[in-house]
């Protein structure tokens, strides 16, 4: 019995040895082939990695993250503008902020980027040299040629970053026109800004156009982005005229007068903080690198200058209100903080922290004086977009000339010309459109709020129950 058991085990052992031997001879060539393939793959990866340096990889990651922060500013604008307007228009405000980002980026994808930048060694046409041209390769990004001056960046990452800027320029108008513009008219406004106004003036300064070559300096867009959005806001508000009862409250009831005030300052404050955080992508991200083309110290200086200017501007509003025996209203402080951010954006790379504090202080005064001036002129800006973005944008461009070695005269010309360009194009376009179609909502819709008549929904249950 035991002999039979050992005999069976011996047979199994012999079979195992035979199978193992055959397997080794069959698989050995395959193993060698796999090793060859692995070595080839490693060689190819190493070769590809050598074409993209570590510095370039870090720079691309930096710009990608900065672009995400800039796009996040759309959330800040949405919250700020919704909070600063009547509850009955909340859905309408949010709709405009969502759709101007979506429409603006698509338009910039097809046309705007091609008008604003020129590719390296790829096809482009100069319609008017240094004034107006178009890059055939960038229409719909049909040819992924790298952009002149930023060859270290992926074209797609660069486009994403620049598209977020274009959306910001468009959304500035949203709050100013709240409560009285038809949605289709607002989307047309977004189209014009992102397809023509912003790309053309952006080309003048950042794309190799005449202003940049002449020596005008706007590092991250005090004038190119915020001045454009603010100038467009001033134009469209001028055509729409003021909200009913804004400057003559005898025409409306006390309840209607209350609806002209911010309905949710908590939303406004949260939106402001989100914008502040996003601004670090806006300013610091405009270095377009942090390892190769720029150093951490240069980026750090921009971050500090941005922070100091914002804080100084807000503190200026507080001191001003105290010295004039006025109430310390939160809305003015929030707008002043944003004004400081706009003001420092042009020169955050070129001034010292002390000078950034000066820029912030003046920006705070510009916001307050601008709000008062608009009221005296009976210009109805529902959120203060014009003082914050147009007036402080101009101040940012001027301050670059006053507080740095950059030519002051050139800064004056550029700082006034770009918002003026935006104002004229939007005013002329919508003057014609308004005369044909009418861009303002009906009086009864304005009175009841635009949420239900234009969108068929309410932001708050209490409003729906009241209706």
C-alpha positions in Angstrom: 0.0 0.0 0.0 2.8 2.3 0.9 4.8 1.3 -2.2 1.8 2.2 -4.4 1.5 5.6 -2.7 5.2 6.4 -3.3 5.0 5.1 -6.8 2.1 7.5 -7.6 3.9 10.5 -6.1 7.0 9.7 -8.1 5.0 9.6 -11.3 3.4 13.0 -10.4 6.9 14.4 -9.7 8.2 13.3 -13.1 5.2 14.8 -14.9 5.7 18.1 -13.0 9.4 18.1 -14.1 8.5 17.4 -17.7 5.8 20.2 -17.8 8.1 22.7 -16.1 10.9 22.0 -18.6 8.6 22.3 -21.6 7.2 25.5 -20.2 10.6 27.1 -19.7 11.6 26.4 -23.3 8.4 27.7 -24.7 8.1 30.9 -22.5 11.8 31.9 -22.4 11.8 33.6 -25.9 8.6 35.4 -25.0 10.1 36.7 -21.7 13.1 38.0 -23.7 10.8 39.6 -26.2 8.8 41.3 -23.4 12.1 42.6 -21.9 13.0 44.1 -25.3 9.6 45.7 -25.6 9.9 47.1 -22.0 13.3 48.6 -22.8 12.0 50.2 -26.0 9.0 51.7 -24.1 11.3 53.1 -21.4 13.6 54.5 -24.1 10.7 56.2 -25.9 9.3 57.7 -22.6 12.8 58.9 -21.7 13.2 60.5 -25.1 9.8 62.1 -24.9 10.5 63.4 -21.4 13.7 65.0 -22.6 11.7 67.0 -25.1 9.6 68.5 -22.2 11.8 69.8 -19.5 10.8 69.6 -15.8 10.7 73.4 -15.8 8.2 73.5 -18.7 6.1 70.8 -17.1 5.9 72.9 -13.9 5.1 76.0 -15.8 2.3 74.3 -17.7 0.9 73.0 -14.5 1.1 76.4 -12.9 -0.8 78.1 -15.8 -3.4 75.3 -15.8 -4.1 75.8 -12.0 -4.2 79.6 -12.5 -6.7 79.2 -15.3 -9.0 77.1 -13.0 -8.8 79.9 -10.4 -9.7 82.5 -13.0 -12.6 80.5 -14.2 -13.7 80.1 -10.6 -14.1 83.9 -10.5 -17.3 83.3 -12.5 -18.8 81.8 -9.3 -17.6 84.9 -7.4 -19.3 87.3 -9.8 -22.5 85.2 -9.8 -22.7 85.3 -6.0 -21.8 88.9 -5.7 -24.2 90.1 -8.4 -27.0 87.9 -7.2 -26.6 89.2 -3.6 -26.4 92.9 -4.7 -29.6 92.7 -6.6 -33.3 92.1 -5.8 -34.3 88.5 -4.9 -36.9 88.6 -7.7 -34.0 88.8 -10.2 -31.7 86.1 -8.8 -32.4 83.4 -11.4 -31.9 86.0 -14.1 -28.5 87.1 -12.7 -27.3 83.5 -12.3 -28.5 82.6 -15.8 -26.4 85.5 -17.2 -23.3 84.5 -15.3 -23.5 80.9 -16.4 -24.3 81.6 -20.0 -21.8 84.4 -20.6 -19.1 81.9 -19.5 -20.4 79.2 -21.8 -21.2 81.5 -24.8 -18.1 83.6 -24.3 -15.7 80.7 -24.2 -17.2 79.1 -27.3 -17.0 82.4 -29.2 -13.5 82.9 -28.1 -12.7 79.3 -29.2 -13.9 80.0 -32.8 -12.9 83.7 -33.3 -11.5 85.5 -30.3 -8.3 83.7 -29.7 -7.5 83.9 -33.5 -7.9 87.7 -33.4 -5.9 88.1 -30.2 -2.8 86.0 -30.8 -0.4 85.0 -33.5 1.1 81.5 -33.9 4.8 80.6 -34.2 5.6 79.8 -37.9 1.9 79.2 -38.8 -0.6 81.0 -41.0 -2.0 84.4 -40.1 -3.3 87.4 -42.0 -2.6 91.0 -41.1 -5.8 93.0 -42.1 -4.3 96.2 -40.7 -0.7 95.7 -39.5 -0.4 95.9 -35.7 -4.1 96.9 -35.4 -6.2 94.0 -36.7 -5.4 90.6 -38.0 -6.4 87.0 -37.7 -4.6 83.7 -37.2 -6.1 81.0 -39.6 -4.4 78.3 -37.5 -6.3 79.4 -34.3 -9.8 79.5 -35.8 -11.4 76.7 -33.7 -7.8 75.7 -32.7 -7.6 73.7 -36.0 -3.8 73.7 -36.1 -2.0 73.3 -32.7 0.9 75.7 -33.4 2.5 77.2 -30.3 1.9 80.9 -29.6 4.6 83.5 -30.2 6.4 84.3 -27.0 5.1 81.4 -25.0 6.5 78.4 -26.8 7.0 76.7 -23.5 3.3 76.3 -23.0 0.9 73.8 -24.4 -1.4 75.6 -26.9 -4.4 74.0 -25.2 -3.4 75.1 -21.7 -2.7 78.6 -22.9 -6.0 78.8 -24.7 -7.9 77.6 -21.5 -6.1 80.3 -19.5 -6.9 83.1 -22.0 -10.5 81.9 -22.5 -11.1 82.3 -18.8 -9.9 85.9 -19.1 -12.2 86.5 -22.0 -15.2 85.2 -19.9 -14.2 87.6 -17.1 -14.3 90.6 -19.4 -17.8 89.7 -20.5 -19.3 88.9 -17.1 -18.4 92.3 -15.7 -21.4 93.7 -17.5 -23.9 91.3 -16.0 -24.3 93.0 -12.6 -24.5 96.5 -14.0 -27.5 95.8 -16.3 -29.3 93.6 -13.8 -33.1 93.8 -13.7 -33.8 95.3 -17.1 -32.1 93.7 -20.1 -33.6 91.0 -22.2 -31.6 87.7 -21.9 -31.0 87.4 -25.7 -29.6 91.0 -25.8 -27.2 90.2 -23.0 -26.0 87.1 -24.8 -25.4 89.3 -27.9 -23.4 91.7 -25.7 -21.3 88.7 -24.5 -20.8 87.7 -28.2 -19.5 91.2 -29.2 -17.1 91.4 -26.2 -15.5 88.0 -26.6 -15.6 87.9 -30.4 -14.3 91.5 -31.2 -13.9 94.1 -28.4 -11.7 92.2 -26.0 -9.6 90.2 -28.5 -8.8 93.3 -30.6 -7.6 95.4 -27.7 -5.9 92.4 -26.2 -4.0 92.0 -29.5 -2.9 95.6 -29.2 -1.3 95.0 -25.8 -0.5 91.3 -25.4 -0.6 89.8 -28.9 2.2 91.8 -30.6 0.1 94.8 -31.6 1.0 98.5 -31.6 0.3 99.4 -28.0 2.5 96.7 -26.6 5.3 97.5 -29.1 4.9 101.1 -28.3 5.6 100.4 -24.6 2.2 100.4 -22.9 2.3 98.1 -19.9 -0.7 96.2 -18.5 0.6 93.1 -16.8 -2.6 91.2 -16.1 -5.4 93.3 -17.3 -6.4 96.4 -15.3 -7.2 98.0 -18.6 -7.3 95.2 -21.1 -9.8 93.1 -19.1 -11.5 95.3 -16.5 -11.3 98.5 -18.5 -13.0 96.7 -21.4 -15.7 95.2 -19.2 -16.2 98.5 -17.4 -16.4 100.5 -20.6 -18.9 98.1 -22.1 -21.0 98.4 -18.9 -21.0 102.2 -19.1 -22.2 102.0 -22.7 -25.0 99.5 -22.2 -26.3 101.1 -19.0 -26.4 104.4 -20.9 -28.7 102.9 -23.5 -30.9 100.9 -21.1 -31.4 103.9 -18.8 -32.1 103.5 -15.1 -34.4 101.1 -13.3 -37.8 102.4 -12.5 -37.8 104.6 -9.4 -34.0 104.4 -8.9 -33.5 108.2 -8.9 -37.1 109.2 -8.3 -38.6 107.0 -5.6 -41.8 109.0 -5.5 -42.8 106.9 -8.6 -42.7 103.6 -6.7 -44.0 102.2 -3.4 -41.8 101.6 -0.4 -41.8 97.9 -1.1 -40.5 98.5 -4.6 -37.9 100.9 -3.3 -36.6 98.2 -0.9 -36.1 95.9 -3.9 -33.6 98.3 -5.4 -31.3 97.4 -2.5 -29.1 94.2 -2.1 -31.2 91.3 -1.0 -28.4 89.2 0.4 -25.2 90.8 1.6 -23.9 87.3 2.8 -24.0 86.2 -0.8 -22.2 89.4 -1.8 -19.5 89.0 0.8 -18.9 85.3 -0.1 -18.7 86.2 -3.8 -16.1 88.9 -3.0 -13.9 86.5 -1.1 -14.1 84.0 -4.0 -13.1 86.7 -6.4 -10.2 87.7 -4.2 -8.9 84.1 -4.1 -9.4 83.8 -7.9 -7.5 87.0 -8.4 -4.3 85.2 -7.5 -4.8 83.0 -10.6 -5.5 86.2 -12.5 -2.4 88.1 -11.4 0.2 85.5 -10.4 -0.9 83.2 -13.2 -0.1 85.9 -15.7 3.6 85.2 -15.2 2.8 82.2 -17.5 5.3 80.1 -15.4 6.8 79.7 -12.1 9.9 77.6 -12.8 11.3 78.5 -16.2 10.1 81.9 -17.3 9.6 83.3 -13.8 10.9 82.6 -10.4 9.0 81.8 -7.2 10.2 85.1 -5.8 8.7 87.1 -8.7 5.4 85.2 -8.3 5.5 85.8 -4.5 6.0 89.6 -5.0 2.9 89.7 -7.3 0.8 87.8 -4.7 1.9 90.1 -1.9 1.2 93.3 -4.0 -2.2 91.9 -4.9 -3.1 91.3 -1.3 -1.8 94.6 0.0 -3.7 96.6 -2.6 -6.9 94.9 -1.8 -6.6 95.3 1.9 -5.5 99.0 1.6 -8.5 99.8 -0.6 -11.0 98.2 1.8 -9.4 100.0 4.8 -9.6 103.3 2.9 -13.3 102.9 2.5 -13.7 102.3 6.2 -11.6 105.3 7.2 -13.4 107.5 4.6 -16.8 106.5 6.0 -15.7 107.2 9.5 -14.2 110.6 8.7 -17.4 111.7 6.9 -19.6 110.4 9.8 -21.2 107.9 7.5 -22.3 104.4 8.3 -19.8 101.7 7.7 -21.8 100.0 5.0 -20.5 96.6 3.9 -21.4 97.0 0.2 -19.0 99.9 -0.2 -16.2 98.0 1.6 -16.7 95.0 -0.7 -16.6 97.1 -3.8 -13.5 99.0 -2.6 -11.7 95.8 -2.0 -12.4 94.7 -5.5 -11.4 98.1 -6.8 -8.0 97.6 -5.1 -7.6 94.3 -6.9 -8.5 95.9 -10.2 -6.1 98.8 -9.6 -3.0 96.7 -8.8 -3.5 94.2 -11.7 -1.7 96.4 -14.3 1.5 96.9 -12.2 1.6 94.0 -9.7 4.8 92.8 -11.3 6.5 96.2 -11.4 5.9 98.0 -8.1 7.0 97.5 -4.5 4.6 96.5 -1.8 4.6 100.1 -0.5 3.6 101.4 -3.9 0.9 98.7 -4.1 -0.5 100.1 -0.8 -0.7 103.6 -2.4 -2.4 102.1 -5.5 -5.0 100.4 -3.2 -5.6 103.6 -1.1 -6.3 105.6 -4.2 -8.5 102.8 -5.7 -10.7 102.9 -2.6 -11.2 106.6 -3.1 -11.9 106.1 -6.8 -14.7 103.6 -6.0 -16.4 105.9 -3.5 -16.1 109.0 -5.7 -17.2 107.0 -8.8 -20.3 105.7 -7.0 -21.2 109.2 -6.0 -20.6 110.6 -9.5 -22.8 107.9 -11.1 -25.6 108.8 -8.7 -25.3 112.5 -9.5 -25.4 111.7 -13.2 -28.4 109.3 -12.7 -26.4 106.4 -14.3 -27.9 103.2 -12.8 -25.2 100.6 -12.2 -26.8 98.0 -10.1 -23.7 96.6 -8.4 -21.0 99.2 -8.9 -19.3 97.5 -11.8 -18.4 100.8 -13.5 -16.5 102.4 -10.7 -14.8 99.1 -9.7 -13.8 97.9 -13.2 -13.8 100.9 -15.5 -12.6 103.7 -13.2 -10.2 101.6 -11.1 -9.0 99.9 -14.3 -8.0 103.3 -15.7 -6.4 104.2 -12.4 -4.4 101.0 -12.5 -3.0 101.8 -16.0 -2.2 105.4 -14.9 -0.6 104.3 -11.7 1.8 102.1 -13.7 3.1 105.3 -15.3 3.1 107.4 -12.1 4.8 104.9 -9.9 7.3 103.0 -12.2 9.8 103.9 -14.8 7.4 103.2 -17.6 6.5 106.2 -19.8 3.6 108.0 -18.2 2.3 109.5 -21.5 2.0 106.1 -23.1 0.2 104.8 -20.0 -2.3 107.7 -20.2 -3.0 107.0 -23.9 -3.5 103.3 -23.5 -5.5 103.6 -20.2 -8.1 105.9 -21.8 -8.1 104.5 -25.3 -9.0 100.8 -24.5 -12.0 101.5 -22.3 -13.0 104.2 -24.9 -12.7 101.6 -27.7 -15.0 99.3 -25.7 -17.5 102.0 -24.9 -17.8 103.2 -28.5 -18.1 99.8 -30.1 -20.8 98.6 -27.7 -22.7 101.9 -27.6 -22.9 102.2 -31.4 -23.8 98.5 -31.8 -26.6 98.5 -29.2 -27.9 101.9 -30.2 -28.7 100.4 -33.6 -30.0 97.1 -32.1 -32.1 98.9 -29.5 -33.7 101.1 -32.1 -34.8 98.1 -34.2 -35.6 95.4 -31.6 -35.6 97.0 -28.1 -33.3 95.4 -25.6 -35.2 96.4 -22.4 -37.8 94.2 -20.8 -41.4 95.3 -20.4 -42.3 97.5 -17.5 -44.6 94.9 -15.9 -41.8 92.3 -16.1 -39.3 94.7 -14.5 -41.8 95.4 -11.7 -42.5 91.7 -10.9 -38.9 90.6 -11.5 -37.4 88.7 -14.4 -37.1 85.3 -12.9 -40.6 84.0 -13.7 -41.4 86.0 -17.0 -38.0 85.2 -18.6 -37.1 81.8 -17.0 -40.2 80.3 -15.5 -38.7 79.7 -12.1 -37.9 81.3 -8.7 -34.7 81.2 -6.7 -36.6 81.3 -3.4 -39.6 79.3 -2.3 -40.9 82.3 -0.4 -41.3 84.2 -3.6 -43.0 81.3 -5.3 -45.5 81.0 -2.4 -46.1 84.8 -2.5 -46.8 84.6 -6.2 
